[in-house]
Amino acid sequence: MAFGQPRIEYKTNAQMRTMHEAGLVLSRALDAAVAAAVPGVTTKHLDEVFAAVLNEAGAKSNFLGYHGFPATICTSVNEEVVHGIPGSRILNNGDIISIDGGAIVDGWHSDSARTVIVGEPDPEDQRLSDVTQAAMWHGIAALAKGSHVGDIGAAIDDYVSSVPGKPLGILEDYVGHGIGSEMHMAPDVLNYRTSHRGPKLRAGLCLAIEPMLVRGSIETAVLEDDWTVVTTDGQRSCQWEHSVAVHEKGIWVLSAPDGGAEHLVPLGVVPVPIP
């Protein structure tokens, strides 16, 4: 490895197929948690719904106990950006909540997040979520079209900058990451354009791509629980995330049942199952 640079773990096809198994369990657990996100329920209830799906599948949570984190998902509501702890907070009509979770199957990890608007959406919150989700897919498409990890952030940045209307901010303090035998691994995956191209894209590379956008300033702070990250101006935020594999035949979204085809084909990318 290069001096001072963390080693990147490149997976075999068999290992990536196991990561896809973890991703399928995770997708079902997120389906359940998203369906349960209605006015009047607590964020703890969403955590219980998510955990039940993992338990039934015989999968493990990679969030629970991670550096002491006390739950199986992060529930970040409104001005909370990431790492919100599920608890007694009751969801209200119009809340925007990002649900971020992970699963482990046979030692291999998957990580994914979705944003839900509870009840009737504010049009600007819906726009925030739609743009964040689309930005994620543009970043994923860059895995198939690009040559370096830095192309992902450039694609996300270019898309967000191109959207008409009031500009949205891309958080810089929190980024995507490599994933495999651990949840967080090298390399970092920035969500914005820089002069640093990053490592070359090659078969066996698995990445969690997770843009986080805000309606206001990108300045954040961490609450006294040492986990929950909030916008300092109180503006609402959003996160979408998928785990994605690069293999010798193409790319495959590990945490999507269709490998990402629904959203990637319109961007000119046809995902290919892992051989």
Backbone as CSV, one residue per row, in Angstrom:
resi,resn,N_x,N_y,N_z,CA_x,CA_y,CA_z,C_x,C_y,C_z
1,MET,0.854,-1.200,0.000,0.000,0.000,0.000,0.884,1.242,0.000
2,ALA,0.328,2.353,-0.454,1.065,3.606,-0.457,1.291,4.067,0.979
3,PHE,2.454,4.683,1.210,2.782,5.134,2.564,1.712,6.080,3.093
4,GLY,1.206,5.765,4.270,0.224,6.624,4.919,-1.190,6.490,4.404
5,GLN,-1.419,5.621,3.416,-2.755,5.466,2.856,-3.388,4.173,3.360
6,PRO,-4.631,4.217,3.872,-5.294,2.989,4.341,-5.459,1.994,3.197
7,ARG,-5.316,0.732,3.513,-5.457,-0.301,2.493,-6.917,-0.450,2.099
8,ILE,-7.174,-0.554,0.817,-8.521,-0.788,0.313,-8.731,-2.290,0.177
9,GLU,-9.861,-2.767,0.670,-10.197,-4.188,0.594,-10.958,-4.459,-0.698
10,TYR,-10.414,-5.338,-1.533,-11.085,-5.732,-2.770,-11.688,-7.123,-2.582
11,LYS,-12.964,-7.240,-2.883,-13.705,-8.463,-2.613,-13.716,-9.414,-3.806
12,THR,-13.846,-10.708,-3.511,-14.089,-11.699,-4.556,-15.565,-11.657,-4.939
13,ASN,-15.911,-12.282,-6.054,-17.315,-12.342,-6.459,-18.161,-13.031,-5.402
14,ALA,-17.642,-14.105,-4.811,-18.403,-14.824,-3.785,-18.667,-13.927,-2.582
15,GLN,-17.676,-13.151,-2.178,-17.868,-12.237,-1.045,-18.882,-11.152,-1.372
16,MET,-18.843,-10.655,-2.587,-19.813,-9.631,-2.977,-21.220,-10.207,-3.068
17,ARG,-21.332,-11.458,-3.465,-22.664,-12.074,-3.486,-23.223,-12.203,-2.070
18,THR,-22.355,-12.491,-1.106,-22.812,-12.534,0.290,-23.207,-11.138,0.764
19,MET,-22.472,-10.123,0.345,-22.853,-8.749,0.676,-24.211,-8.407,0.079
20,HIS,-24.492,-8.950,-1.099,-25.813,-8.719,-1.692,-26.901,-9.397,-0.866
21,GLU,-26.621,-10.577,-0.316,-27.576,-11.225,0.588,-27.866,-10.313,1.776
22,ALA,-26.810,-9.743,2.340,-26.999,-8.800,3.456,-27.807,-7.596,2.999
23,GLY,-27.540,-7.136,1.774,-28.268,-5.991,1.249,-29.739,-6.267,1.032
24,LEU,-30.079,-7.489,0.637,-31.488,-7.838,0.440,-32.240,-7.876,1.768
25,VAL,-31.602,-8.430,2.803,-32.212,-8.398,4.142,-32.400,-6.951,4.579
26,LEU,-31.371,-6.145,4.385,-31.438,-4.742,4.767,-32.553,-4.018,4.026
27,SER,-32.699,-4.292,2.738,-33.757,-3.645,1.960,-35.138,-3.973,2.521
28,ARG,-35.354,-5.241,2.889,-36.650,-5.623,3.463,-36.866,-4.945,4.811
29,ALA,-35.810,-4.829,5.609,-35.936,-4.180,6.916,-36.247,-2.697,6.754
30,LEU,-35.616,-2.056,5.771,-35.920,-0.648,5.516,-37.334,-0.480,4.968
31,ASP,-37.774,-1.418,4.117,-39.167,-1.382,3.643,-40.126,-1.331,4.832
32,ALA,-39.877,-2.191,5.813,-40.759,-2.276,6.974,-40.704,-1.004,7.809
33,ALA,-39.505,-0.479,8.012,-39.365,0.734,8.819,-39.994,1.930,8.129
34,VAL,-39.824,2.031,6.814,-40.427,3.135,6.058,-41.950,3.054,6.133
35,ALA,-42.501,1.851,5.988,-43.958,1.679,6.050,-44.504,2.044,7.426
36,ALA,-43.677,1.857,8.461,-44.123,2.128,9.836,-43.996,3.600,10.219
37,ALA,-43.364,4.412,9.376,-43.122,5.814,9.698,-44.369,6.647,9.407
38,VAL,-45.312,6.647,10.338,-46.572,7.372,10.205,-46.748,8.278,11.414
39,PRO,-47.597,9.293,11.301,-47.807,10.187,12.446,-48.245,9.416,13.691
40,GLY,-47.650,9.766,14.824,-48.040,9.185,16.102,-47.147,8.078,16.615
41,VAL,-46.251,7.540,15.779,-45.361,6.475,16.252,-44.045,7.084,16.724
42,THR,-43.341,6.351,17.572,-42.046,6.815,18.053,-40.934,6.300,17.135
43,THR,-39.809,6.975,17.198,-38.662,6.495,16.429,-38.169,5.156,16.985
44,LYS,-38.403,4.907,18.266,-38.044,3.598,18.843,-38.850,2.481,18.194
45,HIS,-40.111,2.757,17.875,-40.939,1.752,17.200,-40.338,1.380,15.845
46,LEU,-39.835,2.362,15.111,-39.206,2.073,13.818,-37.999,1.160,14.008
47,ASP,-37.243,1.411,15.064,-36.079,0.575,15.357,-36.506,-0.863,15.643
48,GLU,-37.589,-1.037,16.388,-38.074,-2.379,16.720,-38.560,-3.113,15.475
49,VAL,-39.243,-2.390,14.583,-39.730,-2.994,13.336,-38.551,-3.451,12.486
50,PHE,-37.543,-2.598,12.359,-36.353,-2.921,11.577,-35.632,-4.137,12.165
51,ALA,-35.432,-4.126,13.475,-34.704,-5.207,14.139,-35.407,-6.546,13.974
52,ALA,-36.739,-6.527,13.981,-37.497,-7.777,13.857,-37.229,-8.453,12.513
53,VAL,-37.090,-7.667,11.447,-36.815,-8.242,10.130,-35.425,-8.871,10.114
54,LEU,-34.441,-8.185,10.677,-33.092,-8.752,10.747,-33.082,-10.049,11.543
55,ASN,-33.758,-10.031,12.668,-33.784,-11.227,13.519,-34.425,-12.412,12.808
56,GLU,-35.523,-12.155,12.121,-36.219,-13.228,11.411,-35.334,-13.828,10.319
57,ALA,-34.492,-12.996,9.694,-33.622,-13.462,8.618,-32.323,-14.081,9.133
58,GLY,-32.083,-13.980,10.435,-30.838,-14.498,10.991,-29.640,-13.611,10.711
59,ALA,-29.901,-12.346,10.364,-28.821,-11.388,10.111,-28.521,-10.595,11.384
60,LYS,-27.355,-9.990,11.424,-26.957,-9.163,12.555,-26.975,-7.695,12.161
61,SER,-27.155,-6.849,13.156,-27.064,-5.404,12.936,-25.605,-4.969,13.040
62,ASN,-25.161,-4.138,12.117,-23.821,-3.576,12.260,-23.832,-2.202,12.929
63,PHE,-25.018,-1.690,13.251,-25.124,-0.430,13.984,-25.142,-0.662,15.490
64,LEU,-25.889,-1.669,15.925,-26.070,-1.907,17.365,-24.727,-2.206,18.022
65,GLY,-24.348,-1.363,18.969,-23.093,-1.541,19.681,-21.882,-0.951,18.991
66,TYR,-22.050,-0.402,17.796,-20.924,0.184,17.062,-20.433,1.439,17.795
67,HIS,-19.246,1.348,18.377,-18.714,2.424,19.232,-19.728,2.827,20.308
68,GLY,-20.536,1.854,20.737,-21.511,2.100,21.789,-22.872,2.575,21.314
69,PHE,-23.099,2.615,19.996,-24.412,3.075,19.513,-25.497,2.118,20.013
70,PRO,-26.615,2.658,20.554,-27.565,1.809,21.283,-28.732,1.241,20.482
71,ALA,-28.722,1.335,19.151,-29.889,0.916,18.373,-29.453,0.281,17.058
72,THR,-30.438,-0.264,16.320,-30.139,-0.928,15.048,-30.269,0.004,13.849
73,ILE,-30.862,1.169,14.033,-30.931,2.172,12.966,-30.630,3.552,13.541
74,CYS,-30.287,4.476,12.654,-30.259,5.889,12.994,-31.540,6.516,12.463
75,THR,-32.203,7.291,13.304,-33.422,7.991,12.895,-33.176,9.489,13.074
76,SER,-32.989,10.181,11.957,-32.633,11.596,11.994,-33.807,12.410,11.472
77,VAL,-34.410,13.210,12.353,-35.668,13.901,12.068,-35.439,15.401,11.877
78,ASN,-35.984,15.918,10.782,-35.991,17.355,10.494,-34.582,17.944,10.439
79,GLU,-34.189,18.708,11.472,-32.867,19.351,11.459,-31.740,18.393,11.815
80,GLU,-32.100,17.170,12.238,-31.082,16.159,12.515,-30.573,15.603,11.188
81,VAL,-29.266,15.614,11.015,-28.669,15.238,9.731,-28.414,13.736,9.666
82,VAL,-27.630,13.236,10.611,-27.281,11.819,10.681,-27.099,11.409,12.138
83,HIS,-27.106,10.105,12.358,-26.762,9.474,13.639,-27.757,9.766,14.757
84,GLY,-29.003,10.104,14.395,-30.033,10.287,15.411,-30.353,8.965,16.099
85,ILE,-30.531,9.006,17.409,-30.783,7.799,18.202,-32.286,7.586,18.358
86,PRO,-32.806,6.422,17.970,-34.237,6.152,18.173,-34.603,6.208,19.655
87,GLY,-35.813,6.727,19.928,-36.245,6.845,21.315,-37.713,7.204,21.409
88,SER,-38.037,8.095,22.321,-39.427,8.430,22.610,-39.985,9.521,21.699
89,ARG,-39.178,10.065,20.819,-39.661,11.130,19.928,-40.796,10.611,19.058
90,ILE,-41.908,11.331,19.068,-43.085,10.948,18.287,-43.053,11.676,16.947
91,LEU,-43.275,10.919,15.883,-43.310,11.523,14.555,-44.612,12.275,14.338
92,ASN,-44.507,13.463,13.775,-45.660,14.308,13.503,-45.855,14.480,12.001
93,ASN,-47.072,14.838,11.624,-47.373,15.095,10.221,-46.422,16.153,9.676
94,GLY,-45.798,15.849,8.531,-44.892,16.795,7.900,-43.441,16.640,8.281
95,ASP,-43.125,15.797,9.264,-41.723,15.551,9.608,-41.007,14.886,8.443
96,ILE,-39.733,15.179,8.300,-38.885,14.473,7.340,-37.867,13.670,8.149
97,ILE,-37.770,12.383,7.878,-36.909,11.510,8.670,-36.046,10.645,7.763
98,SER,-34.755,10.620,8.046,-33.831,9.722,7.359,-33.622,8.485,8.231
99,ILE,-33.838,7.318,7.650,-33.675,6.046,8.342,-32.460,5.352,7.741
100,ASP,-31.433,5.178,8.549,-30.156,4.626,8.098,-29.892,3.340,8.873
101,GLY,-29.653,2.235,8.146,-29.445,0.960,8.823,-28.449,0.089,8.094
102,GLY,-28.097,-1.011,8.732,-27.157,-1.943,8.124,-27.442,-3.366,8.554
103,ALA,-26.832,-4.314,7.845,-27.006,-5.733,8.154,-25.718,-6.478,7.846
104,ILE,-25.500,-7.549,8.595,-24.332,-8.414,8.388,-24.830,-9.832,8.142
105,VAL,-24.332,-10.463,7.087,-24.581,-11.870,6.797,-23.229,-12.558,6.622
106,ASP,-22.975,-13.566,7.432,-21.716,-14.333,7.349,-20.486,-13.427,7.361
107,GLY,-20.558,-12.364,8.169,-19.410,-11.485,8.336,-19.272,-10.377,7.313
108,TRP,-20.205,-10.284,6.351,-20.120,-9.276,5.299,-21.245,-8.257,5.440
109,HIS,-20.916,-6.990,5.238,-21.777,-5.876,5.613,-22.511,-5.252,4.427
110,SER,-23.655,-4.645,4.753,-24.360,-3.765,3.829,-24.874,-2.567,4.622
111,ASP,-25.045,-1.431,3.950,-25.397,-0.174,4.606,-26.263,0.625,3.637
112,SER,-27.405,1.132,4.114,-28.315,1.860,3.227,-29.186,2.805,4.043
113,ALA,-29.630,3.877,3.412,-30.499,4.849,4.090,-31.553,5.369,3.128
114,ARG,-32.714,5.651,3.679,-33.805,6.252,2.909,-34.403,7.411,3.701
115,THR,-34.982,8.351,2.987,-35.680,9.458,3.636,-37.177,9.327,3.401
116,VAL,-37.953,9.590,4.444,-39.406,9.505,4.399,-39.989,10.833,4.884
117,ILE,-41.018,11.304,4.214,-41.766,12.447,4.726,-43.059,11.908,5.308
118,VAL,-43.261,12.188,6.585,-44.374,11.618,7.340,-45.655,12.387,7.024
119,GLY,-46.687,11.657,6.605,-47.964,12.314,6.320,-47.877,13.216,5.104
120,GLU,-48.407,14.437,5.227,-48.439,15.383,4.113,-47.102,16.109,3.986
121,PRO,-46.459,16.031,2.817,-45.137,16.648,2.683,-45.189,18.139,2.387
122,ASP,-44.230,18.859,2.938,-43.957,20.221,2.502,-43.285,20.111,1.131
123,PRO,-43.731,20.870,0.127,-43.145,20.746,-1.217,-41.627,20.921,-1.236
124,GLU,-41.105,21.810,-0.391,-39.657,22.016,-0.369,-38.932,20.831,0.266
125,ASP,-39.572,20.183,1.243,-38.983,18.965,1.807,-38.998,17.842,0.777
126,GLN,-40.084,17.734,0.019,-40.158,16.717,-1.023,-39.078,16.963,-2.075
127,ARG,-38.896,18.216,-2.438,-37.836,18.557,-3.396,-36.474,18.178,-2.839
128,LEU,-36.235,18.478,-1.561,-34.971,18.127,-0.910,-34.707,16.635,-0.997
129,SER,-35.715,15.826,-0.689,-35.554,14.379,-0.724,-35.357,13.887,-2.151
130,ASP,-36.146,14.407,-3.071,-36.051,13.967,-4.466,-34.672,14.277,-5.051
131,VAL,-34.160,15.479,-4.776,-32.857,15.869,-5.311,-31.744,15.022,-4.674
132,THR,-31.847,14.774,-3.370,-30.829,13.959,-2.690,-30.807,12.543,-3.247
133,GLN,-31.985,11.970,-3.433,-32.056,10.615,-3.981,-31.493,10.574,-5.400
134,ALA,-31.881,11.529,-6.225,-31.376,11.555,-7.595,-29.863,11.776,-7.626
135,ALA,-29.366,12.608,-6.708,-27.923,12.844,-6.631,-27.182,11.549,-6.301
136,MET,-27.759,10.757,-5.393,-27.157,9.462,-5.074,-27.054,8.599,-6.319
137,TRP,-28.126,8.534,-7.109,-28.109,7.694,-8.306,-27.124,8.212,-9.347
138,HIS,-26.967,9.511,-9.460,-25.951,10.046,-10.363,-24.556,9.659,-9.877
139,GLY,-24.351,9.657,-8.562,-23.073,9.221,-8.031,-22.816,7.751,-8.305
140,ILE,-23.869,6.926,-8.146,-23.730,5.495,-8.412,-23.431,5.259,-9.893
141,ALA,-24.106,5.999,-10.771,-23.857,5.844,-12.204,-22.413,6.160,-12.553
142,ALA,-21.795,7.073,-11.783,-20.399,7.426,-12.045,-19.459,6.255,-11.791
143,LEU,-19.895,5.289,-10.974,-19.087,4.087,-10.770,-18.940,3.311,-12.077
144,ALA,-19.979,3.312,-12.885,-19.947,2.584,-14.149,-19.272,3.392,-15.254
145,LYS,-19.391,4.705,-15.170,-18.899,5.556,-16.259,-17.526,6.155,-15.972
146,GLY,-17.150,6.252,-14.690,-15.936,6.959,-14.320,-14.724,6.058,-14.209
147,SER,-13.617,6.642,-13.749,-12.362,5.903,-13.607,-11.782,5.980,-12.212
148,HIS,-12.205,6.965,-11.415,-11.673,7.155,-10.074,-12.820,7.414,-9.088
149,VAL,-12.559,7.144,-7.809,-13.571,7.360,-6.769,-14.029,8.814,-6.750
150,GLY,-13.133,9.733,-7.034,-13.495,11.148,-7.031,-14.549,11.515,-8.056
151,ASP,-14.726,10.666,-9.075,-15.759,10.937,-10.077,-17.161,10.866,-9.476
152,ILE,-17.316,10.123,-8.378,-18.621,10.007,-7.720,-19.045,11.354,-7.157
153,GLY,-18.161,11.963,-6.362,-18.474,13.265,-5.787,-18.687,14.330,-6.839
154,ALA,-17.900,14.264,-7.911,-18.063,15.238,-8.989,-19.441,15.112,-9.632
155,ALA,-19.891,13.864,-9.838,-21.209,13.650,-10.451,-22.329,14.136,-9.532
156,ILE,-22.197,13.867,-8.238,-23.203,14.329,-7.275,-23.252,15.853,-7.265
157,ASP,-22.083,16.474,-7.171,-21.988,17.934,-7.116,-22.563,18.562,-8.383
158,ASP,-22.193,18.003,-9.532,-22.675,18.562,-10.796,-24.192,18.474,-10.894
159,TYR,-24.759,17.349,-10.448,-26.211,17.212,-10.527,-26.905,18.213,-9.600
160,VAL,-26.468,18.263,-8.346,-27.117,19.157,-7.373,-27.016,20.608,-7.842
161,SER,-25.874,20.975,-8.398,-25.681,22.353,-8.874,-26.556,22.677,-10.070
162,SER,-26.966,21.652,-10.810,-27.746,21.869,-12.034,-29.238,21.996,-11.784
163,VAL,-29.699,21.625,-10.579,-31.133,21.613,-10.297,-31.653,23.047,-10.181
164,PRO,-32.706,23.401,-10.921,-33.244,24.758,-10.825,-33.910,25.000,-9.474
165,GLY,-34.043,26.272,-9.140,-34.666,26.624,-7.870,-33.637,26.996,-6.817
166,LYS,-34.105,27.133,-5.584,-33.220,27.534,-4.497,-32.104,26.512,-4.307
167,PRO,-30.847,26.962,-4.238,-29.730,26.024,-4.098,-29.827,25.216,-2.801
168,LEU,-29.406,23.967,-2.879,-29.323,23.099,-1.713,-27.856,22.878,-1.363
169,GLY,-27.577,22.743,-0.057,-26.200,22.561,0.377,-25.821,21.094,0.482
170,ILE,-24.602,20.755,0.072,-24.071,19.402,0.209,-23.151,19.377,1.420
171,LEU,-23.481,18.535,2.401,-22.640,18.458,3.587,-21.256,17.954,3.220
172,GLU,-20.242,18.537,3.852,-18.858,18.135,3.594,-18.243,17.397,4.776
173,ASP,-18.832,17.530,5.960,-18.254,16.906,7.158,-18.517,15.402,7.227
174,TYR,-19.514,14.918,6.483,-19.890,13.500,6.545,-19.965,12.972,5.116
175,VAL,-19.290,11.835,4.893,-19.115,11.336,3.532,-19.382,9.840,3.474
176,GLY,-19.381,9.293,2.254,-19.521,7.862,2.074,-18.210,7.148,2.357
177,HIS,-18.194,5.825,2.123,-17.057,5.033,2.587,-17.009,3.678,1.894
178,GLY,-15.863,3.044,1.989,-15.763,1.654,1.591,-16.504,0.768,2.561
179,ILE,-16.873,-0.431,2.108,-17.621,-1.364,2.947,-17.275,-2.785,2.511
180,GLY,-17.318,-3.718,3.460,-16.998,-5.110,3.158,-16.999,-5.952,4.410
181,SER,-15.819,-6.354,4.872,-15.726,-7.124,6.106,-15.930,-6.247,7.335
182,GLU,-15.957,-4.937,7.133,-16.336,-3.965,8.156,-17.317,-2.980,7.532
183,MET,-18.025,-2.240,8.389,-18.997,-1.287,7.851,-18.319,-0.054,7.264
184,HIS,-17.336,0.475,7.981,-16.639,1.671,7.507,-15.192,1.318,7.192
185,MET,-14.823,1.480,5.944,-13.484,1.145,5.486,-13.020,2.207,4.488
186,ALA,-11.733,2.134,4.129,-11.218,2.979,3.053,-11.837,2.515,1.725
187,PRO,-12.023,3.445,0.783,-11.675,4.864,0.830,-12.867,5.720,1.242
188,ASP,-12.597,6.980,1.621,-13.682,7.941,1.779,-14.293,8.233,0.413
189,VAL,-15.602,8.448,0.412,-16.309,8.774,-0.833,-16.961,10.140,-0.647
190,LEU,-16.305,11.172,-1.176,-16.818,12.532,-1.021,-18.060,12.731,-1.869
191,ASN,-18.905,13.648,-1.427,-20.153,13.949,-2.133,-20.069,15.263,-2.899
192,TYR,-18.856,15.746,-3.120,-18.659,17.026,-3.787,-17.373,16.961,-4.608
193,ARG,-17.254,17.867,-5.543,-16.118,17.888,-6.465,-14.886,18.476,-5.779
194,THR,-13.740,17.812,-5.938,-12.454,18.344,-5.483,-11.409,18.054,-6.559
195,SER,-10.204,18.572,-6.362,-9.117,18.308,-7.304,-8.495,16.934,-7.084
196,HIS,-8.838,16.279,-5.957,-8.280,14.967,-5.647,-9.127,13.885,-6.314
197,ARG,-8.519,13.097,-7.209,-9.282,12.105,-7.972,-9.576,10.852,-7.153
198,GLY,-8.769,10.555,-6.158,-8.983,9.370,-5.345,-8.498,8.112,-6.040
199,PRO,-8.706,6.951,-5.391,-8.246,5.681,-5.968,-8.960,5.359,-7.275
200,LYS,-8.292,4.543,-8.095,-8.916,4.076,-9.325,-10.048,3.109,-9.014
201,LEU,-11.073,3.130,-9.849,-12.163,2.173,-9.734,-11.717,0.853,-10.348
202,ARG,-11.900,-0.238,-9.603,-11.505,-1.545,-10.130,-12.394,-2.624,-9.523
203,ALA,-12.424,-3.770,-10.165,-13.263,-4.879,-9.713,-12.928,-5.255,-8.268
204,GLY,-13.987,-5.536,-7.500,-13.830,-5.906,-6.103,-14.026,-4.754,-5.140
205,LEU,-14.137,-3.542,-5.671,-14.357,-2.359,-4.838,-15.827,-2.248,-4.479
206,CYS,-16.123,-2.094,-3.199,-17.504,-1.907,-2.742,-17.574,-0.616,-1.940
207,LEU,-18.552,0.215,-2.268,-18.656,1.538,-1.666,-20.070,1.805,-1.174
208,ALA,-20.175,2.545,-0.073,-21.447,3.088,0.400,-21.493,4.552,-0.039
209,ILE,-22.418,4.847,-0.931,-22.548,6.197,-1.490,-23.734,6.861,-0.817
210,GLU,-23.491,7.994,-0.123,-24.541,8.561,0.727,-24.506,10.084,0.786
211,PRO,-25.023,10.746,-0.239,-25.099,12.204,-0.164,-26.070,12.666,0.921
212,MET,-25.701,13.754,1.595,-26.543,14.406,2.596,-26.698,15.864,2.204
213,LEU,-27.920,16.279,1.972,-28.202,17.638,1.538,-29.026,18.378,2.572
214,VAL,-28.902,19.704,2.569,-29.637,20.548,3.513,-30.286,21.714,2.770
215,ARG,-31.348,22.243,3.377,-32.049,23.383,2.780,-31.371,24.707,3.112
216,GLY,-30.457,24.698,4.090,-29.788,25.937,4.497,-28.285,25.791,4.516
217,SER,-27.672,26.246,5.594,-26.223,26.211,5.749,-25.731,24.785,5.948
218,ILE,-24.498,24.504,5.498,-23.926,23.169,5.688,-23.205,23.039,7.030
219,GLU,-23.276,24.071,7.867,-22.644,23.993,9.188,-23.452,23.066,10.093
220,THR,-22.747,22.189,10.826,-23.418,21.231,11.710,-22.790,21.240,13.095
221,ALA,-23.504,20.622,14.030,-23.002,20.450,15.397,-23.471,19.101,15.910
222,VAL,-22.769,18.569,16.901,-23.133,17.294,17.513,-23.781,17.565,18.861
223,LEU,-24.948,16.937,19.123,-25.662,17.154,20.379,-24.946,16.475,21.551
224,GLU,-25.469,16.698,22.760,-24.828,16.187,23.973,-24.820,14.669,24.057
225,ASP,-25.655,13.996,23.244,-25.624,12.530,23.265,-24.395,11.973,22.552
226,ASP,-23.575,12.867,21.987,-22.331,12.524,21.281,-22.566,11.762,19.976
227,TRP,-23.804,11.727,19.509,-24.122,11.040,18.270,-24.863,11.932,17.284
228,THR,-25.985,12.503,17.717,-26.892,13.188,16.799,-26.265,14.452,16.221
229,VAL,-26.196,14.496,14.894,-25.658,15.660,14.185,-26.829,16.507,13.691
230,VAL,-26.794,17.817,13.967,-27.880,18.716,13.570,-27.328,19.883,12.758
231,THR,-28.195,20.483,11.954,-27.816,21.722,11.274,-27.835,22.845,12.306
232,THR,-26.844,23.711,12.264,-26.776,24.771,13.275,-27.843,25.832,13.060
233,ASP,-28.359,25.940,11.826,-29.400,26.938,11.563,-30.806,26.368,11.699
234,GLY,-30.916,25.087,12.062,-32.222,24.471,12.263,-32.941,24.095,10.986
235,GLN,-32.306,24.270,9.830,-32.938,23.919,8.558,-32.964,22.396,8.386
236,ARG,-33.883,21.930,7.571,-34.073,20.485,7.413,-33.020,19.865,6.494
237,SER,-32.809,18.564,6.726,-31.764,17.858,5.991,-32.288,16.525,5.480
238,CYS,-31.464,15.842,4.687,-31.904,14.617,4.030,-30.698,13.741,3.712
239,GLN,-30.895,12.421,3.763,-29.842,11.459,3.434,-30.438,10.292,2.646
240,TRP,-29.744,9.904,1.581,-30.047,8.664,0.872,-28.734,7.907,0.699
241,GLU,-28.804,6.570,0.756,-27.566,5.778,0.690,-27.832,4.382,0.138
242,HIS,-26.893,3.910,-0.667,-26.868,2.518,-1.098,-25.433,2.001,-1.047
243,SER,-25.300,0.693,-0.846,-24.009,0.012,-0.994,-23.935,-0.562,-2.406
244,VAL,-22.787,-0.372,-3.050,-22.643,-0.722,-4.456,-21.336,-1.484,-4.681
245,ALA,-21.385,-2.500,-5.538,-20.208,-3.304,-5.870,-19.773,-3.041,-7.311
246,VAL,-18.465,-2.991,-7.499,-17.876,-2.962,-8.834,-17.280,-4.344,-9.096
247,HIS,-17.665,-4.988,-10.189,-17.071,-6.282,-10.540,-16.629,-6.244,-11.996
248,GLU,-16.051,-7.334,-12.487,-15.435,-7.292,-13.808,-16.436,-7.111,-14.944
249,LYS,-17.727,-7.344,-14.671,-18.759,-7.214,-15.707,-19.521,-5.897,-15.634
250,GLY,-19.381,-5.160,-14.511,-20.125,-3.916,-14.367,-20.307,-3.553,-12.901
251,ILE,-21.445,-2.923,-12.584,-21.751,-2.571,-11.187,-23.080,-3.206,-10.798
252,TRP,-23.270,-3.360,-9.470,-24.503,-3.923,-8.934,-24.767,-3.264,-7.595
253,VAL,-25.966,-2.709,-7.425,-26.331,-2.075,-6.155,-26.721,-3.179,-5.180
254,LEU,-25.888,-3.369,-4.168,-26.027,-4.500,-3.249,-27.264,-4.404,-2.371
255,SER,-27.724,-3.189,-2.091,-28.852,-3.001,-1.180,-30.156,-2.700,-1.922
256,ALA,-30.201,-3.035,-3.229,-31.427,-2.889,-4.023,-31.776,-4.229,-4.649
257,PRO,-33.013,-4.691,-4.521,-33.388,-6.003,-5.069,-33.126,-6.139,-6.564
258,ASP,-33.261,-5.031,-7.310,-33.058,-5.081,-8.764,-31.661,-4.629,-9.167
259,GLY,-30.761,-4.505,-8.192,-29.414,-4.042,-8.500,-29.333,-2.582,-8.893
260,GLY,-30.456,-1.865,-8.731,-30.496,-0.447,-9.083,-31.023,-0.151,-10.463
261,ALA,-31.520,-1.177,-11.177,-31.911,-1.010,-12.576,-32.951,0.095,-12.783
262,GLU,-33.951,0.165,-11.912,-35.041,1.132,-12.094,-34.518,2.556,-12.236
263,HIS,-33.504,2.898,-11.450,-33.007,4.273,-11.448,-31.774,4.468,-12.317
264,LEU,-31.020,3.397,-12.579,-29.782,3.534,-13.344,-29.990,3.482,-14.844
265,VAL,-30.944,2.660,-15.304,-31.162,2.540,-16.745,-31.479,3.899,-17.377
266,PRO,-32.338,4.744,-16.747,-32.573,6.073,-17.337,-31.322,6.943,-17.401
267,LEU,-30.300,6.601,-16.606,-29.040,7.349,-16.633,-28.019,6.717,-17.574
268,GLY,-28.460,5.717,-18.333,-27.577,5.086,-19.314,-26.700,3.988,-18.764
269,VAL,-27.038,3.472,-17.586,-26.259,2.398,-16.964,-27.155,1.191,-16.737
270,VAL,-26.738,0.028,-17.207,-27.470,-1.212,-16.976,-26.680,-2.026,-15.958
271,PRO,-27.191,-2.163,-14.737,-26.459,-2.940,-13.727,-26.408,-4.417,-14.108
272,VAL,-25.306,-5.060,-13.754,-25.081,-6.463,-14.125,-24.932,-7.275,-12.854
273,PRO,-25.715,-8.379,-12.709,-25.567,-9.228,-11.517,-24.129,-9.717,-11.344
274,ILE,-23.731,-9.908,-10.111,-22.375,-10.372,-9.812,-22.219,-11.813,-10.293
275,PRO,-21.201,-12.107,-11.105,-21.047,-13.466,-11.649,-20.858,-14.514,-10.552
